Amino acid sequence: MAENLTSEGKCIYCNEVFSQKEITKHLTGHLKKLEKDIDRANTENFCHIEVEAGEMFLHLLVKGSAKMKDIDTFLRKIWLDCCGHMSGFSHKRAKVSMSHAVENVFAAKVKIQHDYDYGTTTTVFLKGHKKYELEGKDKIVLLSRNEPLKIMCSICNAKPAICMCTVCLWEEPSFFCESCTEKHEEVCEDFSDYANAPIVNSPRMGECGYDGGVIDKDRDGCFAN
């Protein structure tokens, strides 16, 4: 991944954009207000969970009664699933069952690891924040997601990259805009054969033929000027 990338996310409640460091505090303010103003007669536990993979992040509001399997399914749909590989949660190297209720796993500052594909593994980390008494039908609400990172073409450095070379990336930055893609094809036989992978807003980018998720499609692609 390119260095010095700016990671920002939009708040679901006010549509304002905040840095990766600022968004947690901002969302907390909204959730506290929602809890304060709501009729407690029809509420249930919801957990604010942050999912982090380097510069990429998600903030989720998850029903406490939901199962860990529900989070696994969501991560697969938005970030990870390419070929139906196995996956699992762990805490301090101990396995966390998919059948556990979310509210029984996450407390403030508890950090859970999620691994997808035990061959070419993609690892993300889930961090528990506060719990809230709220109303809601959905098991999982996407509170914020990092906007597509500003990954620029490695050749011209003038246009956003739309694809990458999974072979050459091991040796040097290999991200290409549309016009520079042909230049790389001339010097890398593997690129046109199998190594051309799309730029997607996911930590699974470039792995095992992954080409994007099936939810939140508007923020799933590459950066656009």
N, C-alpha and C positions, 0 to 999 in steps of 0.2 A: 504494500500500500504506500502511496506517496506520503511524504512527510509534511508536517505543518498544515494539515487539512483543518478547516474550520467546521465544527459540528454544531448545527443548530436545529431546533425543533419548534413546531408550531403548537400552541396550546389549543386543545379542543374547545375550550370554553370561551375564549376571547379572540382567538386567531392571531394573537401576537406571537412573535418569534423570539426565542431565547436561546442562549448558549447551552451546551450540554451541562455545564456546571450550574447554571441559573434555573433551568426548567423545573428541577425537583422542588425547590423552594416556592416557585410560582404556582405550580399545580397544588401544592400543599395548602396554599392560601385559598384557592377555589374550593377544595374539598372540605376544608374546615367550615367555610361559609355555607356550603350545601348542607352539611351535617347540622349546623346551628339552625338553619331556617326550615328544616324539614319536619313533618309530622312523624314523631317517633313510633306511632301506633303500627305502621306498616313497613318498618325498616328491617334490615338484616345486615350482618357483617360484610364489609367489602375490604379487600386488601389492596393497598397501593404497592405495586411491584415494579421495580426498574430492571430492565434487561439490558446488559451492556456487552458489547464486543468491540473493544477499541473505540474508534470514533463513531461507531454505529450504536444506536440505542432505541429502546422502546420504553414507554411508560404505560403500564396496564392497570386498570381497576378491575379486580377479579372478585367474584362472589366468594365469600368464605366457605360456602358449602360446595363449591365446585371442586372437582378432583384435579390432581396434578396432571392426569391424562388430558384434561381440557386445555391446560397450558401447553402441554407437549403438542397437541393438535394445532393450536394457534401458531406456535413457533414454526411448525412445519409449513403451514399455509402461507405465512408472511415472509419467512426468511430461509427455510432450510430444505424442504423436501424436493429431492430430485428423482430418486429411484426407490422410494419406500424403504430406506435403510432402517436398521434398528436405532433406538435412542434411549436415553435414560437420564435420571436425575441423581445427584449425589450430594452429600453434605459431609465435609471432612472425611472424604473417601468412603463413607458408608452409603449404600444405596438407599434412595428414597422411593418408596412405592408409588406407582402411578395411581393407586386407589386411595391414597391419603387425601383427606380434605385439605384444601389450600390453607384455611385458617389454622390448621393444626401444624402446618409446616413453617409458615412465615410469621416471624415476629420482627420488630424493628431491628435492623442491622444484620439479620440472618442472611447469609449468602449461600445460595444453592448453585451448583454447577449442572449444566445441561450439555450432554454430548450427543451429537447426531452423526451416525455412520462411524462404526468402529474400524473402518479401513482407512478412509480419508476423512479423519474426524474434524468436525467443526464444533468448537466449544464456545458457549456463551455463559454468562453469569447473571443470576437473578438475585436482586437484593430487596429484602423486605423493608418497606417504610411503615407509615402508620396505618392503623385500621380505622374504619369509619362505619357509623350506623347510617345507611342510606337506603333509598329505594332504587329499584332497577330490575328490568326483566332479563337483560343480557348477562350471560355468565362472565364475559370478558369485554371490556370497553378499551379501545386504543386511545389513551389520553394524549400521547404525543409520540412522534417518530422523527428521527433525524431526517432532515431534507437531504436529497441526493448530494453527495460530496462533490466538491469542485475538483474532479480529477481531470487534468489537462493532458493533451496529446504529448507523448514523449518525444516526438520528432519535431513538430512545429511549435509546440508550447503556446499556441495561439487559439486553439479551438478545444472545446470539451471532448474528451475521449468517449467513444461509443462502444469500443471493443478492446480486448486485451489478448496477448499471446501467452498462453499458459506454459509454454516451453521456455521462451526467452526470459520470462519474468523471474526465473531462478537466478539469472545473471545480472539483469539490469532492468530499470523501469520499462515496461513494454505495454503502454496504453496508447491507443491510436484513434484519431478523428477519422471521419469518413474519407477524406481526401488522402490522408497518409496511410490508410489501410493498404492500398495498392503498393506503396513503396515497401512496406514490410513483407508483403507477399513475394516480392522479387528476391528477398534475401533469406527467407525462411520457408522451406518446403513444408514443414509441419503445420504452418499457420493455416493454409488453405485446406489441408488434409483433415486435421482434427483439433488444432490448438487455438482456433479462433473462438473466443468466448465473449459474450456481451457484458458490458458494464451494467451491473444491477446494484440496487441499494440493499445489499445483504452481505453478511460475513461469509456466506457460502459462495460468493462470487469466484468464478474460475475453477471451482472444484466439481469433478464428476459430471460435467455437462449441465450444471445448474444454470437455468436461464430466467429465473424470476419466480415470484410468488403468485398466488391466486387471489389475494385480498390486498386492499390499499394499493391498487395498481397505479394510481396517479403519482405516487412517490416511490415507485419501485424501479424506475429506470435510471438513466444517467443524468448528470447535471446539464441544464440547458441555460444558455445566456439569456 
